[in-house]
Amino acid sequence: MITEAGEILLRRGLINREQLQQSRATANGGGILESVIKAGFAKEEDALRVVAEEFGLDFIDLREANVDLALLQTFPLKLIYRHALFPVKREGGQLFVATSNPLDLYALDEASAATGLAVVPLVAEKDEIAKLVKKHLGVGSETVEGLMASKSDEDAEIELLEKIEADGSELGEQAQEASVVRLVNELLVEAIDTRASDVHIESQAAGIVVRYRIDGILHSQAIPPEINRFQAAIISRLKIMAHLNIAEKRLPQDGRIKLRVHGREIDIRVSVIPMIHGESLVMRILDKGSMKFDLRNLGMGDATYKLFSELIRLPHGIILVTGPTGSGKTTTLYSSLLEIKSPENKIITTEDPVEYQLDGINQIQVHAKIGLTFAVSLRSILRHDPDIVLVGEIRDAETAENAIQASLTGHTVFSTLHTNDAAGAFTRIVDMGIEPFLVASTVEGIMAQRLVRRLCVECKQAYHPSTDEVPKDFPWEKLDGKPLFRPTGCRACRNLGYAGRFGIYELLATTEDVRQLAHDRASSFEIKKAALRHGMLTLRDDAFRKAIEGTTSMEEVLRATKGDSLG
């Protein structure tokens, strides 16, 4: 059968004789199709279509097909796991099954004997069958069935960049078993492939729950109930990878995993916390290879970008970026530093933690347990003759005082605050105990921001909204008869309707009016009104503008912003 498939591909011009010989040499008892595709000699879809046509079989695109999921109730799961067969539909006494290896007659005969039906193969891509298995039978379902011995270690897609050691205990040994290792690897690879920023593994009364945060929204993953018996081993395996104490189950622990996946280096921050029903674990995925710190392409409007570019190039003063956790503040700050970095200036940062390492920039990791706080490190930084300083976050009066002192002595200081809007930053720092005149004289600009999801360009749907479909403060005059867009979902965006995120921004430049109001302890409400008079766009304004441009949906605008009530 191997030779026959290879000869078909050769005869149809998909491969040449030399490629056929190489594929046979590397098949190692596997299928010639798999060997050809793995070597990159032919695209999987092209090769499968040719073989299907040669044998009078139909090729099926599972991304578009209607699959009868009720068939899973009676179809033996071991055939799905062992032979990658997936039932698609039944017509009378015939059962149509998707397979990426239509030449494996033994598997088809076994399916026919098990179901009592005549099995008709439909040729489909291997990855699409795997996606159906994960979607409807759960991530790790293959592991639950025993992780076929036919899978070799060469299939492992994860390379650990640091040596790990188990403690020799029974639980430690269980966590190192091949089935558990492969299950954890599959969870991580799936998360990275779906662009998840976080993986939540939660211990609940009914068992383990896995959720991926994709573009800021948590999505539950289908998990078979049998996986619950692996719960302790999964947590222990991840703790071993993060160099944590697997015997400690009463106290929170934090660690870090360094991996290489698909040739890209991945850093994973791990947090383990004991809950009522066992330990729960959250992993923050930092994909160095996919991050691009480009200030121009973060989503700022032209006017906002121009003004912000001027502010970050000021010779001294404080530039603040505000917003909740996960609103992209670090990305904005890193992009700003790389925009103004040059051999003529020295940039030092103090962060907790250092999320990404930037070439040409000196970065300090805060260690509060040993006394290296933001405030302490900032005092030391100033003795290193910097031009530009980044303080990860202004959390207390001491850090704020040091940041202001750095600004007054001729440095440009970047930092973040947790406030709901730009104007609130002034009152927030004053509430820390800083004199208003110091805040007014040093803060040069405040950027409030949020992240919204970007509509998938392949499937976004135009519509003309009614008054009931938009909020009362929607600027109809700017829409001017143009359509808005909403998500629908397609295979390109994994049926989410969105692909990626970008920022919405509210930039408050400290004008003389704003400076005077801050000096006089005016409320953030008054400061905001003054900024609006000088042309500031609110987060809501910027979100509306991007919905009208067709890059995001009205649902995202309402999720990320609230109405501007200024009376």
C-alpha positions in Angstrom: 0.0 0.0 0.0 2.9 2.4 0.8 4.4 1.9 -2.7 1.0 2.2 -4.4 0.2 5.6 -2.8 3.7 6.9 -3.6 3.4 5.8 -7.2 0.1 7.6 -7.5 1.6 10.9 -6.3 4.6 10.3 -8.6 2.4 9.6 -11.6 0.2 12.7 -11.0 3.3 14.9 -10.8 3.0 15.9 -7.1 6.5 14.4 -6.3 9.5 13.3 -8.3 11.3 9.9 -8.1 14.0 11.3 -5.7 11.3 12.6 -3.3 9.5 9.3 -3.4 12.6 7.4 -2.5 13.3 9.8 0.4 9.7 9.5 1.6 10.0 5.7 1.6 13.2 5.8 3.5 11.6 7.9 6.3 8.2 6.2 6.4 9.4 3.8 9.2 6.4 1.7 8.8 4.0 4.6 8.6 2.1 5.8 5.6 3.8 7.2 2.5 1.3 10.0 2.5 2.3 11.1 6.0 6.0 10.9 5.1 5.5 13.0 1.9 3.5 15.6 3.7 5.8 15.8 6.7 8.8 16.3 4.4 7.0 19.2 2.7 7.1 17.6 -0.8 3.4 18.1 -1.3 0.5 19.9 0.5 -1.7 17.6 2.5 -4.9 18.6 0.8 -3.4 18.2 -2.7 -2.0 14.8 -2.0 -5.2 13.6 -0.3 -7.4 14.9 -3.2 -5.2 13.0 -5.7 -5.3 9.7 -3.8 -9.1 10.1 -3.2 -9.7 10.7 -6.9 -7.5 7.8 -7.9 -9.6 5.4 -5.8 -13.0 6.9 -6.6 -13.4 8.4 -3.1 -14.8 11.8 -2.1 -12.7 14.4 -0.4 -14.4 16.3 2.5 -13.6 19.6 3.9 -14.5 19.2 7.6 -14.4 22.9 8.2 -17.5 23.3 6.0 -19.2 19.9 6.5 -22.3 19.1 8.6 -21.2 16.4 10.9 -23.9 14.3 12.7 -22.6 14.3 16.2 -25.2 11.9 17.4 -23.1 9.2 15.7 -20.5 9.6 18.4 -22.9 7.9 20.9 -22.5 4.5 19.2 -19.2 4.8 17.3 -16.3 3.1 19.3 -14.0 5.8 20.7 -11.0 3.6 20.4 -11.4 3.7 16.6 -11.3 7.5 16.7 -8.2 7.5 18.9 -6.3 4.6 17.3 -7.0 5.1 13.6 -8.2 8.8 13.5 -11.6 7.8 12.1 -14.5 10.2 12.7 -18.1 9.4 11.8 -19.7 12.1 9.6 -23.1 10.8 8.5 -25.2 7.7 8.1 -27.3 6.9 5.0 -29.3 3.7 5.4 -26.9 0.8 6.0 -23.9 2.9 5.1 -21.7 4.9 7.6 -19.5 7.6 6.1 -16.3 8.2 8.1 -13.6 10.8 7.7 -10.0 9.5 7.5 -6.7 10.8 6.4 -5.5 7.4 5.5 -8.0 5.8 3.1 -5.5 3.0 2.3 -5.7 1.6 5.9 -8.3 -1.1 5.0 -7.8 -2.8 8.4 -9.1 0.2 10.2 -12.1 0.5 7.9 -12.9 -3.3 8.3 -12.6 -2.9 12.1 -15.1 0.0 12.0 -17.5 -2.0 9.9 -17.3 -5.0 12.2 -17.9 -2.8 15.3 -20.9 -0.9 13.9 -22.4 -3.6 11.7 -22.6 -1.1 8.8 -20.9 -0.8 5.5 -18.2 1.9 6.1 -17.5 4.3 3.3 -14.3 6.4 3.7 -14.3 10.2 3.1 -10.8 11.6 2.7 -10.1 14.5 5.0 -7.0 16.4 6.4 -5.5 14.9 9.5 -5.4 18.2 11.4 -9.1 18.9 10.7 -10.0 15.4 12.1 -7.9 16.2 15.2 -9.7 19.5 15.6 -13.1 17.7 15.6 -11.8 15.3 18.2 -10.6 18.1 20.4 -13.7 20.2 20.0 -16.3 17.4 20.6 -14.3 14.9 22.8 -12.1 17.4 24.6 -8.5 18.5 24.7 -6.5 15.5 26.0 -9.1 13.0 25.0 -6.6 10.9 23.2 -4.5 10.7 26.4 -7.5 9.5 28.3 -7.8 6.6 25.9 -4.2 5.6 26.7 -2.2 7.7 24.3 -1.6 5.1 21.6 1.7 3.4 21.8 2.0 4.1 18.1 2.8 7.7 18.9 6.6 8.2 19.3 8.5 10.8 21.3 9.4 12.4 18.0 5.8 13.8 17.9 6.4 15.9 21.0 6.0 19.6 20.0 7.4 21.0 23.2 11.0 21.4 24.1 11.8 22.4 27.7 14.7 25.0 27.8 15.5 24.3 31.4 16.3 20.9 33.1 13.6 19.7 35.5 13.7 17.2 38.3 11.1 15.2 40.1 11.4 14.6 43.8 11.1 10.8 43.5 7.7 10.7 45.3 4.8 8.6 44.0 3.0 11.7 42.8 6.2 13.0 41.2 6.7 9.7 39.4 3.0 9.7 38.2 3.5 13.3 36.9 6.4 12.1 34.8 4.5 9.3 33.1 4.4 9.5 29.3 0.6 9.9 29.2 0.6 12.8 31.6 3.5 14.5 29.9 1.8 14.3 26.5 -1.5 15.5 27.9 0.1 18.6 29.5 2.0 19.2 26.3 -1.2 19.0 24.3 -2.9 21.5 26.6 0.0 24.0 26.1 0.4 23.6 22.4 -3.4 24.0 21.9 -3.3 27.2 24.0 -0.4 28.6 22.0 -2.0 27.6 18.6 -5.2 29.4 19.6 -3.3 32.5 20.6 -4.5 32.2 24.2 -2.9 34.7 26.6 -3.8 32.7 29.7 -4.6 29.1 30.6 -6.9 28.5 33.6 -6.9 25.0 35.1 -9.5 25.1 37.9 -10.3 22.4 40.5 -14.1 22.4 41.1 -16.6 20.1 42.8 -17.5 18.4 39.5 -13.8 17.9 38.5 -11.2 19.8 36.5 -12.2 22.7 34.2 -9.9 24.1 31.6 -10.4 27.6 30.1 -8.3 29.6 27.6 -8.4 33.4 27.5 -8.3 34.4 23.8 -8.4 38.1 22.9 -9.4 38.9 26.5 -12.4 36.6 26.7 -12.4 33.2 28.5 -13.4 30.2 26.5 -14.2 26.8 28.1 -12.5 23.8 26.6 -14.3 20.5 26.2 -12.8 18.1 28.6 -13.8 14.4 28.9 -14.9 13.4 32.4 -12.2 10.6 32.5 -9.5 13.3 32.6 -10.4 14.0 36.3 -8.3 11.0 37.4 -5.3 12.8 36.0 -6.1 16.0 37.9 -3.4 15.7 40.6 -0.8 14.5 38.1 -1.5 17.4 35.7 -1.1 20.0 38.4 2.1 18.2 39.7 3.6 18.0 36.2 3.1 21.7 35.6 4.5 22.5 39.1 7.6 20.4 38.3 8.0 22.2 35.0 7.8 25.5 36.9 10.3 24.4 39.5 7.8 24.5 42.3 7.4 22.2 45.4 4.8 19.6 44.5 4.5 18.5 48.1 3.3 22.0 49.2 -0.5 22.1 48.7 -1.5 24.6 51.3 0.3 27.8 50.2 0.2 29.8 46.9 3.3 29.4 44.7 4.6 31.2 41.7 7.0 29.9 39.1 8.1 30.2 35.5 8.4 27.7 32.6 10.6 28.3 29.5 9.7 26.4 26.4 10.3 26.2 22.7 7.2 25.5 20.7 7.1 25.4 16.9 10.6 26.9 17.0 9.5 29.9 19.0 10.6 30.6 22.6 7.7 30.8 25.0 7.8 32.1 28.6 5.0 30.9 30.9 4.3 32.5 34.3 2.6 30.0 36.6 0.5 30.8 39.6 -0.8 28.0 41.8 -3.4 28.7 44.6 -5.1 26.2 46.9 -8.9 26.3 46.5 -11.7 24.4 48.3 -11.7 21.5 45.9 -7.9 21.3 45.3 -5.2 23.4 43.7 -6.1 25.7 40.8 -3.5 26.9 38.3 -3.3 29.9 36.0 -0.6 30.3 33.3 0.2 33.6 31.6 1.7 32.8 28.1 4.3 35.3 26.9 5.1 34.5 23.3 8.3 36.3 22.4 8.1 35.4 18.8 4.6 36.8 18.2 5.1 40.2 20.0 5.8 43.3 17.9 6.3 46.5 19.8 5.3 49.1 17.2 3.7 52.2 18.5 2.4 53.2 15.1 0.4 50.0 14.7 -1.2 49.7 18.2 -4.5 51.4 17.0 -4.0 55.0 17.8 -5.6 57.6 15.5 -3.3 59.9 13.6 -3.9 62.9 15.9 -3.4 60.8 19.0 -0.3 59.2 17.7 1.2 62.6 16.7 0.5 64.2 20.1 1.7 61.1 22.1 4.9 61.0 20.0 5.6 64.6 20.9 5.0 63.9 24.6 7.3 60.9 24.9 10.1 63.0 23.4 9.9 65.7 26.0 13.3 66.3 27.8 11.7 65.8 31.2 8.3 65.1 32.9 6.1 62.2 33.7 4.1 60.2 31.1 1.5 57.9 32.6 -0.5 55.1 31.0 -3.6 54.0 32.8 -6.1 51.2 32.6 -7.0 47.9 34.3 -5.0 44.8 34.2 -4.7 43.3 30.7 -5.5 46.6 28.9 -2.1 46.7 27.0 -0.3 49.2 29.2 3.0 47.3 29.1 2.8 47.0 25.3 2.3 50.8 24.9 5.2 51.6 27.2 7.6 49.1 25.6 6.6 50.4 22.1 7.2 54.0 23.3 10.6 53.2 24.7 11.7 51.4 21.4 10.4 54.4 19.5 12.6 56.9 21.3 15.6 54.5 21.9 18.9 55.7 20.4 22.6 55.5 21.1 22.4 59.0 22.5 20.2 58.2 25.5 20.2 55.7 28.3 17.0 53.9 29.3 16.5 51.9 32.5 13.4 50.2 33.6 12.2 48.6 36.9 9.4 46.1 36.4 7.5 43.5 38.3 7.9 41.2 36.4 10.1 41.8 33.4 7.7 40.4 30.8 9.8 40.9 27.6 13.6 41.5 27.3 14.3 44.5 25.1 17.6 45.0 23.2 19.5 48.1 24.1 17.4 48.8 27.3 18.5 48.1 30.8 15.8 46.2 32.8 15.6 45.5 36.5 13.4 42.8 38.0 11.7 43.9 41.3 12.1 41.6 44.2 9.9 42.9 47.0 10.7 40.0 49.3 14.3 41.1 49.6 13.5 44.8 49.7 14.1 45.6 46.0 10.8 47.6 45.5 9.9 50.1 42.8 10.9 52.9 45.1 14.2 51.4 46.2 15.2 50.5 42.6 14.2 53.9 41.3 16.6 55.6 43.8 19.4 53.4 42.6 18.6 53.9 39.0 19.1 57.7 39.3 22.7 57.1 40.3 23.3 55.3 36.9 22.9 58.5 34.9 19.8 57.6 32.9 18.0 59.9 30.5 14.7 57.9 30.5 13.3 55.8 33.3 10.3 53.4 33.2 8.7 52.5 36.6 6.4 49.5 36.1 3.7 50.9 38.4 3.2 53.8 40.8 1.7 51.9 43.7 2.5 54.0 46.8 3.5 57.5 47.9 7.2 56.6 48.1 7.3 55.5 44.5 5.3 58.5 43.4 7.7 60.9 45.3 10.7 59.3 43.7 9.2 59.5 40.2 8.4 63.2 40.7 11.9 63.8 42.0 13.4 62.1 39.0 11.2 64.3 36.7 12.3 67.5 38.6 16.0 66.6 38.1 15.7 66.4 34.4 14.6 62.8 33.6 11.7 61.6 31.5 9.7 59.1 33.6 7.2 56.6 32.2 4.9 54.6 34.5 1.4 53.1 34.9 -1.6 53.7 37.2 -4.8 51.8 37.8 -7.5 54.4 37.0 -10.7 54.3 35.0 -9.8 57.4 32.8 -7.0 59.8 32.1 -8.3 62.6 34.3 -8.5 60.3 37.4 -4.7 60.0 37.4 -4.2 63.5 38.9 -6.6 62.8 41.9 -5.2 59.3 42.3 -1.6 60.6 42.9 -2.8 63.4 45.1 -4.7 60.8 47.2 -1.4 59.0 47.8 -0.3 62.1 49.7 1.6 64.0 47.0 1.3 67.8 47.0 -1.0 68.9 44.1 1.5 71.5 42.9 4.2 68.8 42.4 1.7 66.6 40.4 0.6 69.6 38.3 4.1 70.6 37.5 5.6 67.2 36.5 2.8 65.2 34.8 2.9 66.1 31.1 0.5 63.6 29.7 -1.8 60.7 30.6 -2.9 57.9 28.2 -5.9 55.9 29.3 -6.5 52.8 27.2 -8.5 49.6 26.8 -8.3 46.6 24.4 -11.1 45.7 22.0 -11.4 42.7 19.7 -10.8 43.2 16.0 -13.5 41.9 13.7 -12.5 39.0 11.4 -12.0 40.5 8.0 -13.1 37.3 6.4 -16.6 37.1 7.8 -17.6 40.4 9.3 -21.1 41.3 8.3 -22.3 44.8 7.3 -25.7 46.1 8.7 -27.5 49.4 9.1 -28.3 49.8 12.8 -31.6 50.9 14.2 -31.8 53.3 17.2 -32.3 50.3 19.5 -29.1 48.6 18.4 -26.8 51.5 19.5 -26.4 53.5 22.7 -28.0 56.9 23.2 -24.7 58.7 22.9 -23.8 57.2 19.5 -22.7 59.9 17.0 -25.1 59.3 14.2 -23.7 62.3 12.3 -20.3 60.5 11.9 -21.9 57.4 10.6 -23.4 59.4 7.7 -25.4 56.4 6.3 -22.5 54.0 6.3 -23.0 50.5 7.7 -21.6 49.1 10.9 -20.2 45.6 11.1 -20.9 42.7 13.4 -19.2 39.3 13.9 -20.5 36.1 12.3 -17.7 33.5 12.6 -15.8 31.4 10.1 -13.0 28.9 9.9 -10.4 31.6 9.6 -11.3 33.0 13.1 -12.3 29.6 14.6 -16.0 30.7 14.5 -15.4 33.5 17.1 -16.0 36.4 14.7 -12.9 38.2 16.0 -9.2 37.8 15.3 -6.7 39.8 17.5 -7.1 42.9 19.5 -6.1 46.6 19.3 -6.2 49.6 21.6 -8.7 52.4 22.1 -7.1 55.5 23.6 -7.9 58.6 25.6 -4.9 61.0 25.6 -4.9 63.9 28.0 -2.1 66.4 27.4 -1.5 68.7 30.4 -2.5 72.1 29.1 -2.2 75.3 31.3 -5.9 75.0 32.2 -5.5 71.3 33.3 -2.4 72.2 35.2 -4.2 74.9 37.1 -7.1 72.7 38.0 -4.7 69.9 39.2 -2.9 72.5 41.3 -6.2 73.7 42.8 -7.3 70.1 43.8 -10.1 70.1 41.3 -12.1 67.0 40.8 -11.4 64.6 37.9 -14.8 65.6 36.5 -13.6 69.2 36.1 -10.2 68.2 34.7 -12.0 66.0 32.2 -14.3 68.8 31.0 -11.3 71.1 30.6 -9.4 68.4 28.5 -12.5 67.9 26.3 -12.6 71.7 25.6 -9.0 71.4 24.3 -10.0 68.5 21.9 -9.4 65.3 23.9 -11.2 62.2 22.6 -12.6 60.0 25.3 -12.3 56.2 25.3 -15.9 56.0 24.2 -15.3 58.5 21.3 -12.4 56.5 20.1 -14.3 53.2 20.3 -17.2 54.7 18.4 -14.8 55.9 15.7 -13.3 52.4 15.3 -16.7 50.8 15.1 -17.7 53.3 12.4 -14.4 52.4 10.6 -15.5 48.7 10.7 -12.6 47.4 12.7 -14.7 46.4 15.8 -18.3 45.8 16.7 -20.8 47.8 18.7 -20.9 44.9 21.2 -17.1 45.4 21.9 -17.7 49.2 22.3 -20.3 48.5 25.0 -18.2 45.8 26.7 -15.0 48.0 27.0 -16.4 51.5 27.6 -19.1 53.3 29.5 -21.0 56.4 28.5 -19.5 59.8 29.1 -21.8 61.7 31.4 -20.7 65.3 31.7 -24.0 66.9 32.0 
